[in-house]
Amino acid sequence: MSKSNFSRRGVLKTGMVASAGLALPQYLRADGHTGFTNAPGDSEVILGFNVPQTGPYADEGADELRAYELAVEHLNGGGDGGMMSTFSSQALDGTGILGREVKYVTGDTQTKSDAARASARSMIEKDGAVMITGGSSSGVAVAVQALCQEAGIIFMAGLTHSNDTTGKDKRANGFRHFFNSYMSGAALAPVLEAAYGNNRKAYHLTADYNWGYTTQEAVQSSTEAMGWETVNTVLTPLTQTDFSSYIAPVLNSGADVLVLNHYGGNMVNSLTNAVQFGLREAQANGQNFEIVVPLYSRLMAKGAGANVKGIFGSTNWHWSLQDAGSQAFVRSFGTKYGFPPSQAAHTCYVQTLLYADAVTRAGSFNPCAVGEALEDFEFDGLGNGPTLYRGEDHQCFKDVLVVKGKENPENEFDLLEIVEVTPAAQVTYPADHPQFAGGALGTCNPGA
């Protein structure tokens, strides 16, 4: 692709192609001339940013795209460099990636697996993207990760929390920085026990796709291990906007805790409905009724407003962290956009830097060389403390945050407060843990 096909900002919004399989044109195939899929030329390299620009997770997608644009700016030597100065590797120098200017294309996943695969395929086939990243849905992540494995492209997952992404559906070409459902359960359980005791009855409303299933499993198993009883589990469609019919039966169920395994706009709507039905003022089994949101974000808290006050949940990262890397990112993002970044923005920015760093350390864009550079890579300076990209499953292990809605926020962004920084050791598990059973990492595919 020539530079003339790009706008001045270096971005081209890709269209979608609807083919049954991934048949790479000869000039993109590894056996054509390069040794791997979409080897960049001497002057520029193209990355594919695949985010939900429409659908229930569109707010997260918009923040992801902001972070990607900031990362490209920093990689190309613009702005203040952000986390490149705090990143322990110190391999990146602001001259692009291996001396090539970073360009990018974008796609809309629509929070739908088929749409996400189609837009990723278009970025690979039409635009020559050498790496795909993004998404705010585990269903999307699993689908695009499988496509990238088939195509011989590295996939740097965006916001994906399901155990499956680095569990039964893991792939050698895929890497996840974001934490997962098991980690949320392991971090939340001790905090919930201290706050609400071990004699509780929980009712789960769960988004009907792989993220919901594994989040319910993780929270249910961790709370039952400390003595809680699960009285009911109900699946809700991802497209649901009014949860009144799902909330109404909760007060007569014998439960005294509602667990909302919902994310994005789904969580905003279900929590709002729960408050409207009086759950926050109710009592059951002689105790105050409580609500838990296993996976939180600042954007969700903003959408739900005062309804989040006092409600516990977990998060991958928060803009109030005081480590040098987090504050460098908050400063850069805030200067560019006028508000603090979300956890979705953080993980997408970090994934972009981690990819660029791995290419630089490997001295090659070959996905197998990049994967080798990422496997068992230990680093610091990107938030959440020392971090390991485990080679066995391509999952990052780092500190996990337990947060709750702030009772007296000082401004419109001061919505969540960190109540516990759970050390990485407490949320680390063996790669063959039962919640991650099945599937094999396999071997790297360079596209040959």
Residue pairs with C-beta under 8 A, 6 or more apart in sequence:
1 12
1 46
1 127
1 128
3 44
3 103
5 12
6 12
6 103
9 69
10 72
10 101
10 102
10 103
10 104
11 69
11 103
11 104
11 105
11 106
12 105
12 106
12 127
13 105
13 106
13 107
14 48
14 105
14 106
14 107
14 119
14 122
14 123
14 126
14 127
15 122
15 126
16 107
16 115
16 118
16 119
16 122
17 118
17 121
17 122
17 125
17 126
18 118
19 121
22 121
22 124
22 125
22 147
22 150
22 151
24 37
24 124
24 125
24 151
24 447
25 125
26 32
27 33
28 37
28 38
28 124
28 125
28 128
28 447
29 37
29 447
29 448
30 36
30 37
30 152
30 446
30 447
30 448
31 448
35 366
35 446
35 448
36 152
36 365
36 366
36 367
36 368
36 446
36 447
36 448
37 124
37 130
37 151
37 152
37 153
37 367
37 446
37 447
38 46
38 124
38 128
38 129
38 130
38 153
38 447
39 130
39 365
39 366
40 46
40 100
40 128
40 130
40 365
41 100
42 100
43 100
43 101
44 96
44 100
44 101
44 102
44 103
45 96
45 97
45 98
45 100
45 101
45 102
45 103
45 130
45 365
46 103
46 104
46 105
46 127
46 128
46 129
46 130
47 68
47 72
47 102
47 103
47 104
47 105
47 129
47 130
47 131
47 132
47 133
47 352
47 355
48 104
48 105
48 106
48 107
48 120
48 123
48 124
48 127
48 129
48 131
48 132
48 133
48 134
49 64
49 65
49 68
49 104
49 105
49 106
49 107
49 133
49 134
50 106
50 107
50 109
50 116
50 119
50 120
50 123
50 132
50 133
50 134
50 135
50 144
51 60
51 61
51 62
51 64
51 65
51 68
51 106
51 107
51 108
51 109
51 134
51 135
51 136
51 158
51 348
52 58
52 60
52 61
52 108
52 109
52 110
52 111
52 135
52 136
52 137
52 140
53 61
53 62
53 65
53 106
53 108
53 109
53 110
54 108
54 110
54 111
55 109
55 110
55 111
55 112
56 111
56 238
56 239
56 264
56 265
56 266
57 111
57 136
57 137
57 159
57 263
57 264
57 265
58 111
58 265
59 264
59 265
59 299
59 303
60 136
60 159
60 264
60 297
60 299
60 342
60 344
61 108
61 109
61 134
61 136
61 344
63 299
63 341
63 342
63 344
63 345
64 134
64 136
64 158
64 159
64 344
64 345
64 348
65 106
66 333
66 336
66 337
66 341
66 345
67 333
67 341
67 344
67 345
67 346
67 348
67 349
67 352
68 104
68 133
68 134
68 348
68 349
68 352
69 104
70 79
70 82
70 332
70 333
70 336
70 349
71 82
71 348
71 349
71 352
71 353
72 102
72 103
72 104
72 352
73 79
73 336
74 80
74 81
74 82
74 83
74 84
74 94
74 332
74 353
75 84
75 92
75 94
75 96
75 97
75 102
75 352
75 353
75 356
76 94
76 95
76 96
76 101
76 102
77 94
77 95
77 96
79 332
79 335
79 336
80 328
80 331
80 332
80 335
81 94
81 332
82 328
82 329
82 332
82 333
82 349
83 325
83 328
83 329
83 332
83 349
83 350
83 353
83 381
83 382
83 383
84 92
84 94
84 353
85 328
86 324
86 325
86 328
86 381
86 382
87 325
87 353
87 357
87 379
87 381
87 382
88 379
88 380
88 381
89 357
89 361
89 379
91 357
91 360
91 361
92 353
92 356
92 357
92 360
96 102
97 356
97 359
97 360
97 365
98 359
98 360
98 363
98 365
102 356
105 123
105 127
105 129
107 116
107 119
107 120
107 122
107 123
108 115
108 119
109 115
109 116
109 119
109 134
109 135
109 136
109 137
109 140
109 144
110 116
111 136
111 137
111 140
111 238
112 140
113 137
113 139
113 140
113 142
113 143
114 143
116 135
116 137
116 140
116 143
116 144
117 143
117 144
117 147
120 132
120 144
120 147
120 148
121 147
121 151
123 129
123 132
124 132
124 148
124 151
124 153
129 153
130 153
130 154
130 365
131 153
131 154
131 155
131 156
131 355
132 144
132 148
132 153
132 154
132 155
132 156
133 155
133 156
133 157
133 158
133 348
133 351
133 352
133 355
134 158
134 348
135 141
135 144
135 157
135 158
135 159
135 160
136 158
136 159
136 160
136 263
136 264
136 344
137 159
137 160
137 209
137 211
138 160
138 161
138 162
138 164
138 165
138 209
138 210
138 211
138 214
139 162
139 209
139 210
139 211
140 160
141 157
141 158
141 160
141 162
141 165
141 176
142 160
142 162
142 164
142 165
142 169
142 210
144 155
145 155
145 157
145 165
145 169
145 171
145 173
145 174
146 169
146 171
148 154
148 155
148 171
148 173
148 174
149 155
149 171
149 172
149 173
149 174
149 442
149 445
150 445
151 445
151 447
152 173
152 367
152 445
152 446
152 447
152 448
153 173
153 367
153 447
154 173
154 174
154 175
154 355
154 367
154 370
154 371
155 171
155 173
155 174
155 175
156 175
156 177
156 351
156 352
156 354
156 355
157 165
157 174
157 175
157 176
157 177
157 178
157 351
158 178
158 344
158 347
158 348
158 351
159 178
159 343
159 344
159 347
159 348
160 176
160 178
160 211
161 178
161 179
161 180
161 181
161 184
161 211
161 215
161 263
161 295
162 180
162 181
162 210
162 211
162 213
162 214
162 215
163 180
163 181
163 182
163 214
163 217
163 218
163 435
163 436
164 210
164 214
165 174
165 176
165 180
166 174
166 176
166 180
166 393
166 394
166 395
166 436
167 180
167 214
167 393
167 435
167 436
167 437
167 438
167 439
168 436
168 437
168 438
168 439
169 210
169 439
170 393
170 394
170 439
170 440
170 441
171 441
171 442
172 371
172 394
172 441
172 442
172 443
172 444
172 445
173 367
173 371
173 444
173 445
174 394
175 351
175 354
175 371
175 374
175 389
175 394
176 394
176 395
176 396
177 347
177 350
177 351
177 354
177 389
177 396
178 316
178 347
178 396
179 314
179 316
179 396
179 398
179 400
179 427
180 214
180 218
180 395
181 211
181 214
181 215
181 217
181 218
181 219
181 294
181 435
182 214
182 218
182 427
182 429
182 433
182 435
182 436
183 314
183 400
183 427
184 215
184 218
184 219
184 294
184 295
184 314
184 400
185 218
185 219
185 221
185 222
185 223
185 294
186 218
186 222
186 400
186 422
186 426
186 427
186 429
187 314
187 400
187 401
187 402
187 420
187 422
187 426
187 427
188 219
188 222
188 292
188 294
188 312
188 313
188 314
188 402
189 219
189 222
189 223
189 225
189 226
190 226
190 420
191 312
191 402
191 419
191 420
192 223
192 226
192 292
192 312
193 226
193 227
195 312
196 257
196 287
196 290
197 287
198 226
198 227
198 228
199 227
199 228
200 223
200 227
200 228
200 229
200 256
200 257
200 287
200 290
201 228
201 229
201 230
201 231
201 254
201 255
201 256
201 257
201 284
201 285
202 220
202 223
202 228
202 229
202 230
202 231
202 255
202 257
202 258
202 259
202 292
203 230
203 231
203 232
203 233
203 234
203 250
203 253
203 255
203 257
203 258
203 259
204 216
204 219
204 220
204 230
204 232
204 233
204 234
204 259
204 261
205 234
205 236
205 243
205 246
205 247
205 258
205 259
205 260
205 261
205 262
205 270
206 212
206 213
206 215
206 216
206 233
206 234
206 235
206 236
206 261
206 262
207 235
207 236
207 238
207 261
207 262
207 263
207 266
208 235
208 236
208 237
208 238
209 238
211 263
212 235
212 261
212 262
214 435
215 261
215 294
215 295
216 233
216 259
216 261
217 435
218 294
218 435
219 259
219 261
219 292
219 294
220 230
220 233
220 259
221 435
223 230
224 230
228 257
231 253
231 254
231 255
232 253
232 255
234 246
236 243
236 246
236 262
236 266
236 270
238 266
240 246
240 266
240 269
241 265
241 269
242 269
242 273
243 269
243 270
243 273
243 274
244 273
244 276
244 277
246 270
246 273
247 258
247 270
247 273
247 274
247 277
247 279
248 277
250 258
250 274
250 277
250 279
251 277
251 278
251 279
251 282
251 284
251 289
254 284
254 285
255 284
256 283
256 284
256 285
256 287
256 288
256 289
256 290
257 289
257 290
257 291
257 292
258 274
258 279
258 289
258 290
258 291
258 292
259 291
259 292
259 294
260 267
260 270
260 271
260 274
260 291
260 292
260 293
260 294
261 294
262 270
262 271
262 293
263 295
263 297
263 300
264 297
264 299
264 300
265 303
267 293
267 300
267 304
268 300
268 303
268 304
271 291
271 293
271 304
271 307
271 308
271 311
272 304
272 307
274 280
274 291
275 307
279 289
279 291
280 289
280 291
280 307
281 289
282 288
282 289
283 289
291 311
292 311
292 312
292 313
293 300
293 308
293 311
293 312
293 313
294 313
294 314
295 313
295 314
295 315
296 313
296 314
296 315
296 403
296 416
297 315
297 342
297 343
297 344
298 318
298 319
298 340
298 342
298 343
298 413
298 415
298 416
299 342
299 344
300 308
301 308
301 405
301 415
301 416
302 412
302 413
302 415
307 405
308 405
308 415
308 416
309 405
309 406
309 407
310 404
310 405
310 407
311 404
311 405
312 402
312 403
312 404
312 419
313 402
313 403
313 404
314 400
314 401
314 402
314 403
315 343
315 401
315 403
315 416
316 343
316 346
316 347
316 384
316 400
316 401
317 326
317 343
317 346
317 347
317 383
317 384
317 401
318 343
318 401
318 403
318 416
318 418
319 326
319 330
319 340
319 341
319 342
319 346
319 413
320 417
320 418
321 327
321 383
321 384
321 401
321 418
323 381
323 383
323 384
323 385
324 381
325 380
325 381
325 382
325 383
326 346
326 383
329 341
329 346
329 349
329 383
330 340
330 341
333 340
333 341
333 345
333 349
334 340
334 341
339 413
340 413
341 349
346 383
350 382
350 383
353 382
354 374
354 377
354 379
354 382
354 389
355 370
357 373
358 370
358 371
358 373
358 374
358 377
359 365
359 370
359 373
361 373
362 369
362 370
362 372
362 373
363 369
364 370
366 446
367 444
367 445
367 446
367 447
368 444
368 445
368 446
371 444
372 444
374 389
374 394
375 389
375 390
375 391
375 394
376 388
376 389
376 390
376 391
377 388
377 389
378 386
378 387
378 388
378 389
379 386
379 387
379 389
380 386
380 387
384 398
384 399
384 400
384 401
385 398
385 399
385 424
386 398
386 424
387 396
387 397
387 398
387 424
388 396
388 397
388 398
388 424
389 395
389 396
390 396
390 397
390 431
392 431
392 441
393 431
393 436
393 441
394 441
397 424
397 427
397 428
398 424
399 421
399 422
399 423
399 424
400 421
400 422
400 424
400 426
400 427
401 418
401 420
401 421
401 422
402 418
402 419
402 420
402 421
402 422
403 416
403 417
403 418
403 419
404 416
404 417
404 419
405 415
405 416
406 414
406 415
406 416
406 417
409 415
429 435
429 436
